[in-house]
Amino acid sequence: MTDARFLVVGQGLAGTVLVDALLEQGESVHIADQHVTGAASKATAGIWNPLTARTLQESWRFSEFMPLALRYYENKCAERNIKPPRALPLLKVLPNEHSLEHWNRTAETHGSSCKKSNGLPPSTFRNQLHMGPFYGWVKGAGHLQVAEFIEAARLDYINHGIFQDTRFESAGVEWAKHGGLKWNGKTYEYLILARGHQERKDHCFGWLPFKPAQGELLMGSIADLQIPFIVYSGGFLLPMGGHRYLLGATYEWDELSPTPTEKGLQQLMRIKDGITPLNLQIEETWAGIRPTVADRRPLIGAHPANKNLYIFNGLGTKGVSMAPALAQMLVDHLLRGTSLMPEIDIRRFLGRYRRSTIHT
């Protein structure tokens, strides 16, 4: 007899969505998490954007994933009495007239999220948005307050007695000979690790091709600006109500710091200067390490040598739009035996695993 069928470790966005999906199926779940400095979910902007930055094509499976995500977030935000996700227009700065022509050609294709543009910013804000003369509107963007969403879920889990505020070490897991495990004095059938960038340092899944990137963002106020849309120009300016804005985000691949840096702050202020000439009063800064992957696809599936050990990770910068659909895919795989998509299944890296075992 197990204490719960599933133990999920990590209560960032990925872990939260996965636990909710399991509970929705009537499964018994415990979740373990302890605050870790630099966790990506606690420092994410929570923006969803249907477009890839460079090609202007739709992000991977966005039109398939996002409707499910919105239903899930709206239902859970209402259930937990927090602010729902909000749709927001996104104004993208284009570097030149050639880019504007490309934008408008893309806008004419069926299903494009680009709105045909005359290249001009809204005249009301023309003197407040310090950018070039070429712009395009993105349809279908929006924002979820991820930190608030995660905290509300945590309180819910605590109230239901399924949350453990405990540091997890994989070395502390006792695996049963015929399946299942024991950890922290309790028994489970499955262990699912959803710890973001921390996973790259653990022997269980450290062989996977994580390519983490540090990101920094800040909250501040701009007294003379009040825009009802997101501005994207090498970074973003996201309205948070009144004259408060979220500004981000940086990308650092080499020097991964879990806390804000002076270099990051300078980069953020350059982003701000590229968007608006108005003064910004800094209120708070954050840093997080994103669990991005070399091939830019999630890392989901069973450990090659342990059918009771799973990973749910690598959602990167598209976690808000992808997490609910991917969690449902994993739940269907666990409960009904359906196959995972090859693009997300960690079996695509079996060669890396085999090579890692040779050197251990």
For each residue, the residues with C-beta under 8 A, 3 or more apart:
1: 187
2: 5 28 180 187 188 189
3: 28 30 186 187 188
4: 7 28 29 30 162 186 188
5: 2 27 28 29 188 189 190
6: 22 27 28 29 30 188 189 190 192 334
7: 4 29 30 31 32 181 183 186 188 190 191 192
8: 11 15 18 19 22 29 30 31 32 192 194 312
9: 15 31 32 33 168 191 192 193 194 195
10: 14 15 32 33 193 194 195 196 198
11: 8 15 16 19 31 33 150 153 154 157 163 194
12: 15 16 39 40 41 42 150 194 195 196
13: 16 17 41 44 146 149 150 315 319 320 323
14: 10 17 18 41 194 196 312 313 315 319 323 327
15: 8 9 10 11 12 18 19 31 33 194 195 312
16: 11 12 13 19 20 149 150 153 154
17: 13 14 20 21 72 323 324 327
18: 8 14 15 21 22 192 194 312 323 327 330 331
19: 8 11 15 16 22 23 29 31 153 157 162
20: 16 17 23 24 72 76 153 327
21: 17 18 24 25 324 327 328 330 331
22: 6 8 18 19 25 27 29 331
23: 19 20 26 27 29
24: 20 21
25: 21 22 331 335
26: 23
27: 5 6 22 23 335
28: 2 3 4 5 6
29: 4 5 6 7 8 19 22 23 162
30: 3 4 6 7 8 162 163 164 186 188
31: 7 8 9 11 15 19 157 162 163 164
32: 7 8 9 10 163 164 166 168 184
33: 9 10 11 15 154 163 164 165
34: 165 166 167 168
35: 39 42
36: 39 195 198 258
37: 258 259
38: 43 197 214 256 257 258 259 287 288 289
39: 12 35 36 42 43 196 197 288 289
40: 12 43 44 196 197 215 288 289 290 291
41: 12 13 14 44 146 147 150 196 288 319
42: 12 35 39 146 147 150 286 288
43: 38 39 40 215 216 217 286 287 288
44: 13 40 41 146 147 215 288 319 320
45: 143 146 217 236 238 246 248 249
46: 143 144 145 146 147 149 320
47: 141 142 143 230 236 238 320
48: 66 69 141 142 143 144 318 320 321
49: 59 90 138 141 232
50: 58 59 62 63 66 113 138 139 140 141
51: 56 57 58 59 92 113 114 138
52: 55 56 57 58 59
53:
54:
55: 52
56: 51 52 102 103 106 112 114
57: 51 52 106
58: 50 51 52 62 63 111 112 113
59: 49 50 51 52 62 318 321
60: 296 297 318 343
61: 64 65 322 325
62: 50 58 59 65 66 321
63: 50 58 66 67 111
64: 61 67 68 325
65: 61 62 68 69 321 322 324 325 326
66: 48 50 62 63 69 70 140 321
67: 63 64 70 71
68: 64 65 71 72 324 325 328
69: 48 65 66 72 73 320 321 322 323 324 325
70: 66 67 73 74 85
71: 67 68 74 75
72: 17 20 68 69 75 76 324
73: 69 70 76 77 84 85 144 149 324
74: 70 71 77 78 84 85
75: 71 72 78 79
76: 20 72 73 79 80 149 153
77: 73 74 80 81 82 83 84 85 149 152
78: 74 75 81 84
79: 75 76
80: 76 77 152 153 155 156
81: 77 78 152
82: 77 145 148 149 152
83: 77 86 145 148
84: 73 74 77 78
85: 70 73 74 77 142 143 144
86: 83 142 143 144
87: 140 141 142
88: 141 142 143 228 229 230 238 239
89: 137 138 139 141 228 229 230
90: 49 137 138 141 229 230 231 232
91: 121 122 135 136 137 138 229 230 231 232
92: 51 135 136 137 138 232 233
93: 131 132 134 135 231 232 233 234 274 275
94: 99 100 103 119 132 134 135 136
95: 99 132 134
96: 99 100 132 134
97: 100 101 119 134
98: 101 102
99: 94 95 96 102 103 134
100: 94 96 97 103 104 117 119 134 136
101: 97 98 104 105
102: 56 98 99 105 106
103: 56 94 99 100 106 107 114 117 136
104: 100 101 107 108 114 116 117 136
105: 101 102 108 109
106: 56 57 102 103 109 112 114
107: 103 104 112 114 115 116 117 136
108: 104 105 112 116
109: 105 106 112
110:
111: 58 63
112: 56 58 106 107 108 109
113: 50 51 58 138 139 140 141
114: 51 56 103 104 106 107 117 136 137 138 139
115: 107 136 137 138 139
116: 104 107 108
117: 100 103 104 107 114 120 135 136 137
118:
119: 94 97 100 133 134 135 136
120: 117 123 126 133 135
121: 91 125 126 129 131 135
122: 91 125 126
123: 120 126
124:
125: 121 122 128 129 225 227
126: 120 121 122 123 129
127:
128: 125 224 225 227 276 277 278
129: 121 125 126 227 231 275 276
130: 273 274 275 276 277 278
131: 93 121 135 231 233 274 275
132: 93 94 95 96
133: 119 120
134: 93 94 95 96 97 99 100 119
135: 91 92 93 94 117 119 120 121 131
136: 91 92 94 100 103 104 107 114 115 117 119
137: 89 90 91 92 114 115 117
138: 49 50 51 89 90 91 92 113 114 115 141 232
139: 50 89 113 114 115
140: 50 66 87 113
141: 47 48 49 50 87 88 89 90 113 138 230
142: 47 48 85 86 87 88
143: 45 46 47 48 85 86 88 230 238
144: 46 48 73 85 86 149 320
145: 46 82 83 148 149
146: 13 41 42 44 45 46 149 150 320
147: 41 42 44 46 150 151
148: 82 83 145 151 152
149: 13 16 46 73 76 77 82 144 145 146 152 153
150: 11 12 13 16 41 42 146 147 153 154
151: 147 148 154 155
152: 77 80 81 82 148 149 155 156
153: 11 16 19 20 76 80 149 150 156 157
154: 11 16 33 150 151 157 158 163
155: 80 151 152 158 159
156: 80 152 153 159 160
157: 11 19 31 153 154 160 162 163
158: 154 155 161 163
159: 155 156
160: 156 157 163
161: 158
162: 4 19 29 30 31 157
163: 11 30 31 32 33 154 157 158 160
164: 30 31 32 33 184
165: 33 34
166: 32 34 184
167: 34
168: 9 32 34 172 183 195
169: 172
170: 173 193 202 203 204
171:
172: 168 169 183 184
173: 170 181 182 183 191
174: 181 182 183
175: 180 181 306 308
176: 179 180 181 182
177:
178:
179: 176 189 307 308
180: 2 175 176 187 188 189 308
181: 7 173 174 175 176 187 188 189 191 308
182: 173 174 176 185 186 187 188
183: 7 168 172 173 174 186 188 191
184: 32 164 166 172
185: 182
186: 3 4 7 30 182 183
187: 1 2 3 180 181 182
188: 2 3 4 5 6 7 30 180 181 182 183 191
189: 2 5 6 179 180 181 308
190: 5 6 7 308 309 310 334
191: 7 9 173 181 183 188 308 309 310
192: 6 7 8 9 18 310 311 312 330
193: 9 10 170 199 202 204 205 309 310 311 312 313
194: 8 9 10 11 12 14 15 18 311 312 313
195: 9 10 12 15 36 168 198 199 202 313
196: 10 12 14 39 40 41 199 289 290 291 313
197: 38 39 40 200 210 212 256 289 290 291
198: 10 36 195 201 202
199: 193 195 196 202 204 205 206 208 210 291 311 313
200: 197 205 206 208 210 212 291
201: 198 206
202: 170 193 195 198 199 205 206
203: 170 206
204: 170 193 199 303 309 311
205: 193 199 200 202 208 299 303 311 313 346
206: 199 200 201 202 203 356
207: 349 352 353 355 356
208: 199 200 205 293 299 311 313 314 346 349 352
209: 293 294 295 349 352
210: 197 199 200 291 292 293 294 299 314
211: 253 292 293 294
212: 197 200 253 256 289 290 291 292
213: 251 252 253 256 289 290 292
214: 38 250 251 252 253 255 256 257 258 264 287 288 289 290
215: 40 43 44 248 249 250 251 252 287 288 289 290
216: 43 248 249 250 252 260 261 264 265 267 268 285 286 287 288
217: 43 45 246 247 248 249 250 268 285 286
218: 246 247 248 260 265 268 282 283 284 285 286
219: 240 244 245 246 247 282 283 284 285
220: 244 245 247 280 281 282 283
221: 242 243 244 245 280 281 283
222: 225 243 245 276 278 279 280 281
223: 243 278 279 281
224: 128 243 278 279
225: 125 128 222 243 245 276 278
226: 239 242 243
227: 125 128 129 231 237 239
228: 88 89 239
229: 88 89 90 91 239
230: 47 88 89 90 91 141 143 236 237 238 239
231: 90 91 93 129 131 227 236 237 275 276
232: 49 90 91 92 93 138 235 236
233: 92 93 131 271 274 275
234: 93 271 274
235: 232 247 248 249 250 268 271 274 275
236: 45 47 230 231 232 246 247 248 249 271
237: 227 230 231 245 246 247 272 275 276
238: 45 47 88 143 230 245 246 247 248
239: 88 226 227 228 229 230 244 245
240: 219 244 245 246
241: 244
242: 221 226
243: 221 222 223 224 225 226
244: 219 220 221 239 240 241 283
245: 219 220 221 222 225 237 238 239 240 280
246: 45 217 218 219 236 237 238 240
247: 217 218 219 220 235 236 237 238 268 271 272 280
248: 45 215 216 217 218 235 236 238 268 271
249: 45 215 216 217 235 236
250: 214 215 216 217 235 264 267 268 271
251: 213 214 215
252: 213 214 215 216 255 256 257 263 264
253: 211 212 213 214
254:
255: 214 252 261 263
256: 38 197 212 213 214 252 289
257: 38 214 252 260 261 264 287
258: 36 37 38 214 287 288 289
259: 37 38 287
260: 216 218 257 264 265 285 286 287
261: 216 255 257 264 265 287
262: 265 266
263: 252 255 266 267
264: 214 216 250 252 257 260 261 267 268 285 287
265: 216 218 260 261 262 268 269 285
266: 262 263 269 270
267: 216 250 263 264 270 271
268: 216 217 218 235 247 248 250 264 265 271 272 285
269: 265 266 272 273 280
270: 266 267 273 274
271: 233 234 235 236 247 248 250 267 268 274 275
272: 237 247 268 269 275 276 280
273: 130 269 270 276 277
274: 93 130 131 233 234 235 270 271
275: 93 129 130 131 231 233 235 237 271 272
276: 128 129 130 222 225 231 237 272 273 280
277: 128 130 273
278: 128 130 222 223 224 225
279: 222 223 224
280: 220 221 222 245 247 269 272 276
281: 220 221 222 223
282: 218 219 220 285
283: 218 219 220 221 244
284: 218 219
285: 216 217 218 219 260 264 265 268 282
286: 42 43 216 217 218 260
287: 38 43 214 215 216 257 258 259 260 261 264
288: 38 39 40 41 42 43 44 214 215 216 258
289: 38 39 40 196 197 212 213 214 215 256 258
290: 40 196 197 212 213 214 215 316 317
291: 40 196 197 199 200 210 212 313 314 315 316
292: 210 211 212 213 296 314 316 317
293: 208 209 210 211 296 297 298 299 314 316
294: 209 210 211
295: 209 348
296: 60 292 293 316
297: 60 293 314 343 344
298: 293 312 313 314 315 316 322 326 344
299: 205 208 210 293 311 312 313 314 344 346
300: 310 311 312 313 314 326 329 330 340 344 345 346
301: 310 311 333 340 344 345 346 347
302: 306 307 308 309 310 346
303: 204 205 306 307 309 310 311
304: 347 350 353
305:
306: 175 302 303 309
307: 179 302 303
308: 175 179 180 181 189 190 191 302
309: 190 191 193 204 302 303 306
310: 190 191 192 193 300 301 302 303 330 334
311: 192 193 194 199 204 205 208 299 300 301 303 346
312: 8 14 15 18 192 193 194 298 299 300 326 327 330
313: 14 193 194 195 196 199 205 208 291 298 299 300
314: 208 210 291 292 293 297 298 299 300
315: 13 14 291 298 318 319 322 323 326
316: 290 291 292 293 296 298 319
317: 290 292
318: 48 59 60 315 321 322
319: 13 14 41 44 315 316 322 323
320: 13 44 46 47 48 69 144 146 323
321: 48 59 62 65 66 69 318
322: 61 65 69 298 315 318 319 325 326
323: 13 14 17 18 69 315 319 320 326 327
324: 17 21 65 68 69 72 73 327 328
325: 61 64 65 68 69 322 328 329
326: 65 298 300 312 315 322 323 329 330 344
327: 14 17 18 20 21 312 323 324 330 331
328: 21 68 324 325 331 332
329: 300 325 326 332 333 338 340 341 344
330: 18 21 192 300 310 312 326 327 333 334 340
331: 18 21 22 25 327 328 334 335
332: 328 329 335 336 338
333: 301 329 330 336 337 338 339 340
334: 6 190 310 330 331
335: 25 27 331 332
336: 332 333
337: 333
338: 329 332 333
339: 333 345
340: 300 301 329 330 333 344 345
341: 329 344 345
342: 345 347 348
343: 60 297 348
344: 297 298 299 300 301 326 329 340 341
345: 300 301 339 340 341 342 348
346: 205 208 299 300 301 302 311 349
347: 301 304 342 350
348: 295 342 343 345
349: 207 208 209 346 352 353
350: 304 347 353 354
351: 354 355
352: 207 208 209 349 355 356
353: 207 304 349 350 356 357
354: 350 351 357 358
355: 207 351 352 358 359
356: 206 207 352 353 359 360
357: 353 354 360
358: 354 355
359: 355 356
360: 356 357
